[in-house]
Amino acid sequence: MLVLLAIFAVLLLAGSLFPWRFMAGPDLVVAVSHLLHSWKESVRQSSLHDVFVNLVIYIPIGFTGYLWTGWRSVTARTLLPLAAGACLSFTVEILQHYVRGRSPGLLDLVCNTASTALGLALAAVFRVVLESRHIQWRRHSSIHLSSALLLLALWVSALGWPLHAFPLGIISRARVLLRPQPWDWLDFLGGVVVWLVAGALLSAVLGPRPTRWMLPLLLPSLYLLALISPGHVFTRSNACGALTATVLFCLLPESRRRPAVWLAWVWLAWIALSGLKPFTLTAESIPFAWIPFEDMFGSNWMESIGVLLQKTWSYGTLFWLFAHTRLSRPVSLAITTLALIAVEIAQRWLPGRAPGLTDPAIGLLAAALLWLVDRRFRDEPEARTLERAG
């Protein structure tokens, strides 16, 4: 978990200093003094978009810092990651004095520290929820329920993440949804596959029987969340696919609602199919981006975070499904990585695509996060049981 924390810190540092064009700037003492006295200036220059992004981008620092088992007390588990997030943000704001096109501000430092605290709070809630459900932990399962719960949280976050701040456009999007639309079989298939996978994840957390009534409750709630969140567009075909999957999942026998081998391969096929759209070839190949996340650093941060959430849950779910079908984690990771690399290579001849190493890197990070969270919470119930016995 400490390695993952360091990786997130490096990614934040690289993204905050993008486009990595450095210039001469003030002395270090002057830069620190300017930062500490820039409250009014940073408030005046910051927009709601900037504040919102800065309030969430340090959540992984607080989340992974809290879950690291190296802390010996709750106080250290809380205060030290918070201090680490604040120090990282302070370092970034100072270095931005020497990056062309960047404007450091004290408001960003405050928001990033608050974002780290939010990550700590989410990790604490995550731990409490798992402790309340650890009785249902199945020892014969190769995957602990913590990874399934984390994937569900990522899925809901991706659906609810606003791709831009304003306007909301709820009424206009609702009107578009009510108008007659051409039927899209690909969107219908996407709704079916996504909600079948969601049912499998929910069954791993709650059990097959409660999922039978929980999944129909989630269907309208999550589509309402996507409708409220600005920037999300879904079609009637996709909603019908989700409804079909929910009905099918509820009609399945209880023993068939758990993750299966066929679902892992279906999810892999859907990821490949989504990556190969629009199924037309270009005359010339597109250059391959060898630097991971470079395309995200250079685009709108709110859209990039939404894409990152979507891909993390999608590729993490692919790894989780294969690892849940009695395949070892290295084999599951190899299947996930090779499939993503193959899709990226094929995208060199597809219009409107940006082939590169970003998606395989996201798949590796998602698999590492799931594996480390599973290992973190798999041993904890046993340790507490031995402690009570002692």
C-alpha positions as CSV (number, residue, x, y, z in Angstrom):
1,M,0.0,0.0,0.0
2,L,2.9,2.3,0.7
3,V,4.2,1.8,-2.9
4,L,0.7,2.6,-4.2
5,L,0.7,5.7,-2.1
6,A,4.0,6.8,-3.6
7,I,2.7,6.1,-7.2
8,F,-0.3,8.3,-6.6
9,A,2.0,11.1,-5.2
10,V,4.2,10.9,-8.3
11,L,1.2,11.1,-10.6
12,L,-0.2,14.1,-8.7
13,L,3.2,15.8,-8.9
14,A,3.5,15.1,-12.6
15,G,0.0,16.2,-13.4
16,S,0.3,19.4,-11.3
17,L,3.5,20.4,-13.1
18,F,2.3,19.6,-16.6
19,P,3.3,20.6,-19.3
20,W,6.7,20.4,-17.6
21,R,8.0,23.6,-19.2
22,F,10.1,25.2,-16.5
23,M,11.3,28.8,-16.4
24,A,13.3,31.1,-14.1
25,G,11.3,32.3,-11.1
26,P,11.7,34.0,-7.7
27,D,13.9,32.8,-4.9
28,L,12.6,30.1,-2.7
29,V,12.0,32.4,0.2
30,V,10.1,34.8,-2.0
31,A,8.0,32.0,-3.5
32,V,7.1,30.7,0.0
33,S,6.2,34.3,1.1
34,H,4.1,34.8,-2.0
35,L,2.2,31.6,-1.5
36,L,1.4,32.3,2.1
37,H,0.1,35.8,1.3
38,S,-1.8,34.8,-1.9
39,W,-5.2,34.0,-0.3
40,K,-7.2,36.9,-1.8
41,E,-5.5,36.6,-5.2
42,S,-6.0,32.8,-5.4
43,V,-9.7,33.2,-4.4
44,R,-10.2,35.8,-7.1
45,Q,-8.5,33.8,-9.8
46,S,-9.9,30.3,-8.9
47,S,-13.2,29.1,-10.4
48,L,-15.7,26.6,-9.1
49,H,-14.2,24.1,-11.5
50,D,-10.8,24.5,-10.0
51,V,-12.1,24.3,-6.4
52,F,-14.1,21.2,-7.1
53,V,-11.1,19.4,-8.8
54,N,-8.7,20.4,-5.9
55,L,-11.2,19.0,-3.4
56,V,-11.0,15.5,-4.9
57,I,-7.7,14.9,-6.5
58,Y,-5.9,14.2,-3.2
59,I,-8.5,11.6,-2.1
60,P,-6.2,8.7,-3.1
61,I,-3.4,10.0,-0.9
62,G,-5.7,10.0,2.2
63,F,-7.4,6.7,1.3
64,T,-4.2,4.7,0.7
65,G,-2.4,6.4,3.5
66,Y,-5.1,5.4,6.0
67,L,-5.2,1.8,4.8
68,W,-1.4,1.3,5.1
69,T,-0.7,-1.2,7.9
70,G,2.5,0.5,9.0
71,W,0.8,2.9,11.4
72,R,0.8,1.7,15.0
73,S,-2.0,3.9,16.2
74,V,-5.2,5.6,14.9
75,T,-3.7,9.0,15.5
76,A,-0.7,8.2,13.3
77,R,-2.9,6.7,10.7
78,T,-4.9,9.9,10.6
79,L,-2.4,12.7,11.1
80,L,0.6,11.5,9.2
81,P,-1.2,10.9,5.8
82,L,-2.9,14.3,6.3
83,A,0.5,15.9,6.9
84,A,1.9,14.1,3.9
85,G,-0.9,15.4,1.7
86,A,-0.4,18.9,2.9
87,C,3.3,18.7,2.4
88,L,2.9,17.3,-1.1
89,S,0.4,20.1,-2.0
90,F,2.7,22.7,-0.5
91,T,5.6,21.4,-2.6
92,V,3.5,21.4,-5.7
93,E,2.4,25.0,-5.2
94,I,6.0,26.2,-4.6
95,L,7.2,24.4,-7.8
96,Q,4.4,25.9,-9.8
97,H,6.1,29.3,-9.5
98,Y,8.7,27.9,-11.9
99,V,6.3,26.2,-14.4
100,R,5.0,28.2,-17.4
101,G,1.3,28.5,-17.4
102,R,0.7,27.6,-13.8
103,S,-0.7,29.9,-11.1
104,P,0.0,28.7,-7.5
105,G,-2.4,29.8,-4.7
106,L,-3.1,29.3,-1.0
107,L,-6.7,28.2,-1.8
108,D,-5.4,25.2,-3.8
109,L,-3.3,24.2,-0.8
110,V,-6.3,24.4,1.5
111,C,-8.5,22.4,-0.9
112,N,-5.9,19.7,-1.4
113,T,-5.5,19.3,2.3
114,A,-9.2,19.0,2.7
115,S,-9.2,16.5,-0.1
116,T,-6.7,14.4,1.8
117,A,-8.9,14.6,4.9
118,L,-11.9,13.4,2.7
119,G,-9.8,10.4,1.6
120,L,-9.1,9.6,5.2
121,A,-12.8,9.8,6.1
122,L,-13.7,7.6,3.1
123,A,-11.1,5.0,4.1
124,A,-12.5,5.0,7.7
125,V,-16.0,4.5,6.5
126,F,-14.8,1.8,4.1
127,R,-13.2,0.0,7.0
128,V,-16.3,0.2,9.2
129,V,-18.5,-1.2,6.5
130,L,-16.2,-4.1,6.0
131,E,-16.0,-4.8,9.7
132,S,-19.8,-5.0,9.7
133,R,-19.8,-7.4,6.8
134,H,-16.8,-9.6,7.6
135,I,-19.0,-12.4,9.0
136,Q,-20.1,-13.1,5.5
137,W,-16.5,-13.4,4.3
138,R,-16.1,-16.8,2.6
139,R,-12.7,-18.4,3.3
140,H,-12.9,-20.5,0.1
141,S,-13.2,-17.4,-2.1
142,S,-10.0,-16.2,-3.8
143,I,-11.2,-12.6,-3.5
144,H,-12.2,-10.8,-0.3
145,L,-15.4,-8.8,-0.4
146,S,-13.3,-5.5,0.1
147,S,-12.4,-5.4,-3.5
148,A,-16.0,-5.9,-4.7
149,L,-17.1,-3.1,-2.4
150,L,-14.4,-0.8,-3.7
151,L,-15.3,-1.6,-7.3
152,L,-19.0,-0.8,-6.6
153,A,-17.9,2.5,-5.0
154,L,-15.8,3.4,-8.1
155,W,-18.8,2.5,-10.3
156,V,-21.2,4.8,-8.5
157,S,-18.5,7.5,-8.4
158,A,-18.1,7.3,-12.2
159,L,-21.8,7.6,-12.7
160,G,-22.1,10.5,-10.4
161,W,-19.0,12.4,-11.3
162,P,-19.8,15.7,-13.0
163,L,-17.9,16.1,-16.3
164,H,-18.2,19.9,-16.0
165,A,-19.4,22.4,-13.4
166,F,-22.2,24.2,-15.1
167,P,-24.9,24.1,-16.4
168,L,-26.6,21.1,-15.1
169,G,-29.0,20.7,-18.0
170,I,-31.3,18.3,-16.2
171,I,-34.4,19.4,-18.0
172,S,-32.9,19.4,-21.4
173,R,-31.4,16.0,-21.0
174,A,-34.7,14.6,-19.7
175,R,-36.4,16.0,-22.7
176,V,-33.9,14.4,-25.0
177,L,-34.5,11.1,-23.3
178,L,-38.3,11.3,-23.8
179,R,-38.0,12.1,-27.5
180,P,-38.1,9.2,-30.0
181,Q,-34.6,7.9,-30.5
182,P,-33.2,5.4,-33.0
183,W,-32.5,2.0,-31.4
184,D,-28.9,1.3,-30.7
185,W,-28.1,-2.4,-30.1
186,L,-24.6,-1.6,-28.9
187,D,-25.9,0.7,-26.2
188,F,-28.5,-2.0,-25.3
189,L,-25.8,-4.6,-25.0
190,G,-23.7,-2.2,-22.9
191,G,-26.5,-1.8,-20.4
192,V,-27.0,-5.6,-20.2
193,V,-23.4,-6.4,-19.6
194,V,-22.7,-3.6,-17.1
195,W,-25.6,-4.4,-14.9
196,L,-25.0,-8.1,-15.0
197,V,-21.5,-7.3,-13.7
198,A,-22.9,-4.9,-11.1
199,G,-25.2,-7.7,-9.9
200,A,-22.2,-10.0,-9.5
201,L,-20.3,-7.4,-7.5
202,L,-23.3,-6.7,-5.3
203,S,-23.7,-10.5,-4.7
204,A,-20.1,-10.7,-3.5
205,V,-20.8,-8.0,-1.0
206,L,-24.4,-8.6,0.2
207,G,-24.9,-12.2,-0.9
208,P,-27.2,-13.5,-3.7
209,R,-30.4,-13.3,-1.8
210,P,-30.4,-9.6,-0.8
211,T,-29.1,-8.6,-4.2
212,R,-32.4,-9.8,-5.7
213,W,-34.2,-6.8,-4.2
214,M,-31.3,-4.4,-3.9
215,L,-30.4,-4.4,-7.6
216,P,-33.9,-3.2,-8.8
217,L,-33.7,-0.4,-6.2
218,L,-30.3,0.7,-7.6
219,L,-31.5,0.9,-11.2
220,P,-33.7,4.1,-10.9
221,S,-31.4,5.6,-8.3
222,L,-28.2,5.4,-10.3
223,Y,-29.9,6.6,-13.5
224,L,-31.3,9.5,-11.6
225,L,-27.8,10.2,-10.3
226,A,-26.4,10.2,-13.8
227,L,-29.2,12.5,-15.0
228,I,-28.5,15.0,-12.2
229,S,-24.7,14.9,-12.8
230,P,-23.8,17.3,-15.6
231,G,-22.2,16.0,-18.7
232,H,-23.5,12.4,-18.6
233,V,-25.6,11.2,-21.5
234,F,-27.5,7.9,-21.6
235,T,-29.9,6.6,-24.2
236,R,-33.2,4.8,-24.0
237,S,-31.5,1.7,-25.4
238,N,-29.0,1.7,-22.6
239,A,-31.7,2.0,-20.0
240,C,-33.7,-0.9,-21.6
241,G,-30.5,-3.0,-21.5
242,A,-30.0,-2.3,-17.8
243,L,-33.7,-3.1,-17.1
244,T,-33.3,-6.4,-19.0
245,A,-30.2,-7.4,-17.1
246,T,-31.9,-6.6,-13.8
247,V,-34.9,-8.8,-14.6
248,L,-32.6,-11.6,-15.8
249,F,-30.4,-11.4,-12.8
250,C,-33.4,-11.6,-10.4
251,L,-34.8,-14.6,-12.3
252,L,-31.6,-16.5,-12.0
253,P,-31.3,-19.2,-9.4
254,E,-29.5,-18.2,-6.3
255,S,-26.5,-20.4,-7.1
256,R,-26.1,-18.7,-10.5
257,R,-25.9,-15.1,-9.2
258,R,-22.3,-15.4,-8.2
259,P,-19.5,-14.4,-10.6
260,A,-18.8,-17.1,-13.2
261,V,-16.2,-17.7,-15.9
262,W,-18.5,-16.8,-18.7
263,L,-19.2,-13.4,-17.2
264,A,-15.4,-12.6,-17.1
265,W,-15.1,-13.4,-20.8
266,V,-18.2,-11.5,-21.7
267,W,-16.8,-8.5,-19.8
268,L,-13.5,-8.8,-21.6
269,A,-15.3,-9.0,-25.0
270,W,-17.3,-5.9,-24.1
271,I,-14.2,-3.9,-23.2
272,A,-12.6,-4.9,-26.5
273,L,-15.8,-4.1,-28.4
274,S,-16.0,-0.6,-26.7
275,G,-12.3,0.0,-27.5
276,L,-12.7,-0.8,-31.2
277,K,-15.5,1.6,-31.9
278,P,-16.3,3.1,-34.4
279,F,-15.2,0.0,-36.3
280,T,-13.7,1.9,-39.2
281,L,-10.0,2.0,-40.2
282,T,-7.9,5.1,-41.1
283,A,-5.5,5.3,-44.0
284,E,-2.5,6.2,-41.8
285,S,-1.7,4.9,-38.3
286,I,-2.0,7.2,-35.3
287,P,1.2,7.8,-33.2
288,F,1.4,5.7,-30.1
289,A,1.8,7.7,-26.8
290,W,4.5,6.1,-24.7
291,I,4.2,8.3,-21.7
292,P,1.2,7.1,-19.5
293,F,-1.4,9.7,-18.5
294,E,0.1,12.4,-20.7
295,D,-3.2,12.7,-22.6
296,M,-5.1,13.2,-19.4
297,F,-2.7,15.8,-18.0
298,G,-3.2,17.9,-21.1
299,S,-7.0,17.8,-21.1
300,N,-9.8,19.1,-18.9
301,W,-9.2,17.8,-15.3
302,M,-12.9,17.2,-14.6
303,E,-13.3,15.1,-17.7
304,S,-10.0,13.3,-17.1
305,I,-11.0,12.3,-13.5
306,G,-14.4,11.0,-14.9
307,V,-12.6,8.9,-17.5
308,L,-10.1,7.7,-14.9
309,L,-12.9,6.6,-12.5
310,Q,-14.7,4.8,-15.4
311,K,-11.6,3.0,-16.6
312,T,-10.4,2.1,-13.1
313,W,-13.7,0.4,-12.3
314,S,-13.9,-1.2,-15.7
315,Y,-10.4,-2.7,-15.8
316,G,-10.4,-3.5,-12.1
317,T,-13.6,-5.4,-12.6
318,L,-12.0,-7.4,-15.4
319,F,-9.1,-8.4,-13.1
320,W,-11.6,-9.1,-10.3
321,L,-13.8,-11.4,-12.4
322,F,-10.9,-13.5,-13.7
323,A,-9.3,-13.7,-10.2
324,H,-12.7,-14.8,-8.8
325,T,-12.9,-17.8,-11.2
326,R,-10.0,-19.7,-9.5
327,L,-7.4,-18.2,-11.7
328,S,-4.3,-16.9,-9.9
329,R,-3.8,-13.2,-9.6
330,P,-0.7,-13.1,-11.9
331,V,-2.7,-15.0,-14.6
332,S,-5.6,-12.6,-14.2
333,L,-3.3,-9.6,-14.3
334,A,-1.6,-11.0,-17.5
335,I,-5.0,-11.5,-19.2
336,T,-6.1,-8.0,-18.3
337,T,-2.9,-6.3,-19.3
338,L,-2.5,-8.2,-22.6
339,A,-6.1,-7.5,-23.6
340,L,-5.7,-3.8,-22.9
341,I,-2.4,-3.6,-24.8
342,A,-4.0,-5.4,-27.8
343,V,-6.9,-2.9,-27.9
344,E,-4.5,0.0,-27.7
345,I,-2.4,-1.4,-30.6
346,A,-5.6,-1.8,-32.7
347,Q,-6.6,1.8,-31.9
348,R,-3.6,3.0,-34.0
349,W,-5.8,2.5,-37.0
350,L,-9.1,3.8,-35.6
351,P,-10.3,7.4,-36.0
352,G,-10.8,9.5,-33.0
353,R,-8.7,7.4,-30.7
354,A,-5.6,8.1,-28.7
355,P,-3.6,4.9,-28.4
356,G,-0.9,4.7,-25.7
357,L,0.1,3.2,-22.4
358,T,-2.4,5.0,-20.3
359,D,-5.1,2.3,-20.3
360,P,-2.6,-0.6,-19.5
361,A,-1.2,1.6,-16.7
362,I,-4.7,2.2,-15.3
363,G,-5.3,-1.6,-15.4
364,L,-2.1,-2.3,-13.5
365,L,-2.9,0.3,-10.9
366,A,-6.5,-0.9,-10.5
367,A,-5.3,-4.5,-10.1
368,A,-2.7,-3.5,-7.6
369,L,-5.2,-1.4,-5.6
370,L,-7.7,-4.3,-5.4
371,W,-5.0,-6.8,-4.5
372,L,-3.6,-4.6,-1.8
373,V,-7.0,-3.8,-0.3
374,D,-7.9,-7.5,-0.3
375,R,-4.6,-8.3,1.5
376,R,-5.1,-5.5,3.9
377,F,-8.5,-6.7,5.1
378,R,-8.2,-10.5,4.5
379,D,-5.7,-10.8,7.4
380,E,-7.5,-8.4,9.7
381,P,-10.5,-10.6,10.8
382,E,-8.0,-13.5,11.6
383,A,-5.8,-11.2,13.6
384,R,-8.7,-9.8,15.6
385,T,-10.1,-13.3,16.2
386,L,-6.7,-14.4,17.6
387,E,-6.5,-11.3,19.7
388,R,-9.9,-12.0,21.3
389,A,-9.0,-15.6,21.8
390,G,-5.7,-14.6,23.5
